[in-house]
Structure formats: C-alpha cells, structure tokens
Amino acid sequence: MGLLNDYTDRHRFIFDVIAPVYSALDKYVKKGHSKPFENVINVIDVRGKTVLDIGTGAAAWAALFMENGAKVHGVDFSKRMVKHAQKRYGDKIKFSVGNAMDLKDFEDESFDIVTASYVLHGFVFEKRNLILKEMHRITKNIVIVNDYYGHTHPVGQFLEFLEGSDYKNFKKNFINELKDLFPEIMVCDGANGQAIYFAAKKKGTFKSKSCIKKRII
Ligand SMILES: C[S@@+](CC[C@H](N)C(=O)[O-])C[C@H]1O[C@@H](n2cnc3c(N)ncnc32)[C@H](O)[C@@H]1O
C-alpha cells in the first residue's frame, strides 16, 4: 500500500510533521491538561504508581503524572515526537517508540495505570478497540482516558476534519465501548468539551470517589 493510503503510515506521517509545533506548544498543552488532571489526582493517588502513557506525544500528559510522583513510561509511534519528548523530559520519564495497536513489548498486567490522552478519538472503532484491549491487557487494574466529550470547539472540529479522525463516533460510543471491556467505569466532566474516562478491572475501585466538576457516569 502507498504511504498516503495506509492508515498507520499516514497518521504517523502527520504526527511526524507536526511534532516540532506540538513540542513548541507543550507548555500550553500541559496547562490545558492540568485542570482536567485534577480529576485524576482526586480519584487516584498516583504517587509511586507505574504509568504507561500511550500516544505520549510531547509528553504534556505524561509529565503531569510524573510531577505528581508516578513512574512514567511514554510510548508513541512517531519517532520525532519521542525525540522532542526525550529532549524535555528524558531524565525523568522513560520513552520508547511503538504502535498502540501492538504493544507486545509490554507484558500483561505490567503497569498500575495505563493512560491515553487525545489519542483514541483518532481511530475507527475496530482500531480503537484493539488499542483498548491492549490497555486492558497491560494494566493491573486502572485505565484513564483523557479525550473529547460533549461539544467540540470549532477549531477542534476543523483539526479533526483535517486529521480524518473518528471523534464524532468516539463521543457517541466510547462509554459503551469501555463498558464492554471493564466491569467498572466512572466518567468526570473535565470542562471545555473533554472528559476523564476511568475504567477498572476490579469492581469497587471507584466506590465513593467523586469528580471535581460533574460526574457523568
Ligand atoms: C493529539 S497527540 C496527543 C499527545 C499527548 N498524549 C497529549 O495529550 O498531549 C496524539 C499522539 O498520539 C500518537 N499516536 C497516534 N496514533 C498512534 C499509534 N497508532 N501508536 C502510537 N502512538 C500514536 C501521535 O503520534 C501523537 O503524538
């Protein structure tokens, strides 16, 4: 298949191209992530936990876990993204290059938390489900997804159109996709058209936990 016809290669190409811009904007991306991240620290004590961040990009999301005391490994299929992330956080976060749909380098139940921020909405259901199954396999218990929910800002709509992402179906179906794989889920409204989706293999994990803004489910 030619470069632009192959789904993975085309996406990798796009992210390789935008890696320098994404990295330059890291401070702002991280600031945008930090408010919804308050839900994470409200629900889970991440100190000392091992965290695998899938589609880590320039590591803005991974850095929030690291700064709150977690031991973080970021993986991304774009070598250029990984290079930029390493430059900024290489002494504190471990990074590797890998495809989210095939993470065989990581053993079953080898991380306390497996997370992905603004990655899963990019894939059609079949591919998204493969990634979610990998996340389920690798986590000891908890999966955390930071991604679209509710109304998407027109700028976001335009960028998703350019990327050819599946964000509309993601918003419609993702909660049910999580429910099909995990016995327990909790979703916190992260404001500004995003949510933190928590999922656990063990029932009772989110018992008596609350969201900062609004609990969706
Ligand atoms: C929108 S960026 C989000 C970056 C970061 N998680 C954040 O929230 O700041 C999406 C990232 O997912 C990565 N990605 C997309 N598809 C991937 C795949 N199949 N395997 C690994 N990484 C992937 C891209 O290279 C990009 O760095």
The ligand as an SDF file (V2000), in Angstrom:
LIG
                    3D

 27 29  0  0  0  0  0  0  0  0999 V2000
   -3.0210   14.6160   19.7530 C   0  0  0  0  0  0  0  0  0  0  0  0
   -1.4930   13.9120   20.2000 S   0  0  0  0  0  0  0  0  0  0  0  0
   -1.6540   13.7730   21.9710 C   0  0  0  0  0  0  0  0  0  0  0  0
   -0.3360   13.7790   22.6860 C   0  0  0  0  0  0  0  0  0  0  0  0
   -0.4060   13.6590   24.2140 C   0  0  0  0  0  0  0  0  0  0  0  0
   -0.9990   12.4110   24.6050 N   0  0  0  0  0  0  0  0  0  0  0  0
   -1.1250   14.8280   24.8230 C   0  0  0  0  0  0  0  0  0  0  0  0
   -2.2680   14.6720   25.2570 O   0  0  0  0  0  0  0  0  0  0  0  0
   -0.5570   15.9130   24.8940 O   0  0  0  0  0  0  0  0  0  0  0  0
   -1.7190   12.2240   19.6780 C   0  0  0  0  0  0  0  0  0  0  0  0
   -0.4340   11.4160   19.7870 C   0  0  0  0  0  0  0  0  0  0  0  0
   -0.7690   10.0340   19.5510 O   0  0  0  0  0  0  0  0  0  0  0  0
    0.2500    9.4610   18.7620 C   0  0  0  0  0  0  0  0  0  0  0  0
   -0.3180    8.3020   18.0630 N   0  0  0  0  0  0  0  0  0  0  0  0
   -1.3190    8.3020   17.1310 C   0  0  0  0  0  0  0  0  0  0  0  0
   -1.5470    7.0510   16.6940 N   0  0  0  0  0  0  0  0  0  0  0  0
   -0.6740    6.2380   17.3440 C   0  0  0  0  0  0  0  0  0  0  0  0
   -0.4230    4.8440   17.3150 C   0  0  0  0  0  0  0  0  0  0  0  0
   -1.0960    4.0220   16.4940 N   0  0  0  0  0  0  0  0  0  0  0  0
    0.5330    4.3400   18.1260 N   0  0  0  0  0  0  0  0  0  0  0  0
    1.2480    5.1590   18.9550 C   0  0  0  0  0  0  0  0  0  0  0  0
    1.0690    6.4900   19.0130 N   0  0  0  0  0  0  0  0  0  0  0  0
    0.1100    7.0230   18.2220 C   0  0  0  0  0  0  0  0  0  0  0  0
    0.6920   10.5880   17.8260 C   0  0  0  0  0  0  0  0  0  0  0  0
    1.9810   10.3840   17.3020 O   0  0  0  0  0  0  0  0  0  0  0  0
    0.6130   11.7880   18.7560 C   0  0  0  0  0  0  0  0  0  0  0  0
    1.8550   12.0250   19.3940 O   0  0  0  0  0  0  0  0  0  0  0  0
  1  2  1  0
  2  3  1  0
  2 10  1  0
  3  4  1  0
  4  5  1  0
  5  6  1  0
  5  7  1  0
  7  8  2  0
  7  9  1  0
 10 11  1  0
 11 12  1  0
 11 26  1  0
 12 13  1  0
 13 14  1  0
 13 24  1  0
 14 15  1  0
 14 23  1  0
 15 16  2  0
 16 17  1  0
 17 18  1  0
 17 23  2  0
 18 19  1  0
 18 20  2  0
 20 21  1  0
 21 22  2  0
 22 23  1  0
 24 25  1  0
 24 26  1  0
 26 27  1  0
M  CHG  2   2   1   9  -1
M  END
$$$$
